[in-house]
Amino acid sequence: MKGPDSEFIFVTGGARSGKSAFAATLVDGMKGTKYYLATARVLDIEMQDRVAKHRLSRGDDWFTLEEPREIARVIEDRRGDGTILLDCITLWLTNLIEDGLADEEIMKEIGVLIDVCRCAGVVVVSNETGSGIVPENSLARRFRDLSGFANQSIAGAADEAYLVVSGLGVRLK
C-alpha cells in the first residue's frame, strides 16, 4: 500500500537535457530527508569534477549515497525515510554489464529494483538512449536494448513519468 512517502516517479531525457535538475526539483518539493543515490563509478578526474559539481548544485540538505551495483538494497534500507533520487539507471546498467552479468541476470535485477521502488519514495533518472541511430557494434546495441527495456519497465511501473527536453519536463503519465 502506498503512503505519502512512497511515490515512485521516473524521469528520462537525453544527455545534458536537464533531467537530474528536474528530478531534484521534484524531490525538493517532497517531505522528509532527501537522498541522492549515485550509481557512477568515479574512475578519472573528469568524473570526479562532475560529481563535485553535482554535489554543490544539490545543497547541504541532501545526503549522498554512492552505490554502483546494489541500488535495490540501498533503497530498501531507507524505505520510509524520505525520498531518494536515483541517478542514474544507465550508469547502473553500464556497471552491471562491465561486471559481466548476463542479460537475464540484468533483467532480474531490473525487476527487483522495480519491486522495491513501488514501496518507497523514489525518483528514478535514466537516459533516453533509443532516440538515436542504431549502434554499429554489438556491445553498444546490447546496452541500448537493455536500457530501453529498463526504461519501459520502470516507466510502466512508476506512478508518474516525465520526459525532459531542453530543461523542460513533459509529463507522460
N, C-alpha and C positions, 0 to 999 in steps of 0.2 A: 504494500500500500504506500502510495506516495504521500509525503508530507510537505510542509513548506520548505524544507531543506533538501528536497530530493528532486529538484528539477534537473532534467537531462537535456542539454542543448548542444547541437552540432553546428560548427561554423567552418565553412570551406571557402576557398578562393585561390587565385593564382599566387605565385611567388611575389612578395612585396606588395600585395593588394591591400594590406591594412587589416587582415583578418585577426591577427593577435591583438592589436589595439582595440578592435571592435569587440572581441571576446572579453578583454579586460574591462571594457566599459560595462558589459553585461554583468560581470561578476561584481564590479564596484557598486552596482545597484542592488545587490543581494545582502541579506543579513548574515552575520557571523564572521568567522575567521576566513580570510582569503588565502588560498594556497595556489602557488604556481608550480605545477608538476612538469619539469623539464625532461625531455627524453633524449636530448642531444648529447652526444659524446664529444667532449672538448679535446680535440686531437692536435690543434695547431693554434698559433697566435691569433689568426683572423677569427676563429671561432671563439676564442677567449674574449676578444673585443666585442663580438656580437652579444655574448652572454652578459658582459658587464653593462652594455648599453640597455639591454632588455631589463636588467635588474633596476637600473636607475629610472627607467621610464615607469616602473610599477609603483615606486614609493615604498616607504618604510612600513606600511600597514599590511604588506604581503609577506608571506612566508614561502621561501623557495625550497622545493623538494626536487632532488635530482635522482632520476632512476631511468636508465636506458632500456630496461627489459621488463621488470616485474611491476608494471604500472597498475594492473588489476589489484595486486596485493596492497599497494600504497593507497589506492582509492578505498579499498575495503577497510583498511586500518583507520581511515579518517571519516568513515561514514557517520553522518550526523554531526560532524564537527565543522560546519561552514561549507564553503564551496571551493571546488578545485578547478582550476583552469589547466587542462591537459594540453600541452603544446610540444610536439605535435605527433599525429598518427604516422605521417610519412617518415619522419625520422625514426620513430619506433620500429616501423616495418623494415627500414634500412638496417637497423641493428639486428633484428631477427634474421634477416637474410644473410648479413655478414657473419652471424654466429652459426650459420649452417642449418637452420631449421628448414624442413621441407614445407611445401605449400600447405599440405594437410595439417601440419602442426601449427602453422601460422593462422590458418583459418579457425582452428580450435581456439587459439589464443584470442582471436577477434571475438569469438562467441563468448568466451569467459569475460572479456572486457565489457561487452555489451550487457551481460547479466549483472555485473557489478554496477555499471553506470545507471541502470534502471532504478536502482535503490539508493542512489547517492546524489548529492548536489554537484554536478559536473558540467563544465562547458568544455567540449572537445573541439580542438582545432586540427584541421587537416588541409593539406594542399590538394587542389583540384588538378590532377595530372592527366585527365582524359581529354582536355580541350586542344591539345597539340597534335602533332603528326605522330604516326606510328613509329616507335623507335626502331632503329636499324639493327640492334643486337638483342640477343635472347635475354640477357640479364635485365636490360632496360625494359623490355616488353613484360618480363615477369614482374618487375617492380610496378609498372603501370597497371597491369592486370590486378595484382594483389591490392594496390591502393584503391583502385576502382571498386573492387569487391568490398573492401573495408569501408569506404565512404558510403556506398549504397546501403550496406548493412547497418552502419551506425546511424546514418541519417534516417533510415526507416524506423529504427527503434527509438530515436530521440523524441522528446516532447515537442521541440521546436528545431528548425533547421534554417540556416542563413547562408546565402552566397554573398561574399564581399567582393566588390569590384571598385577599384579606384577609391578605396576607403569607405565606400557606402555599402551598408548591409541591406540586402534584399531578402525579406522573409519568404522562405519556400514553403514552410508549414508551421 
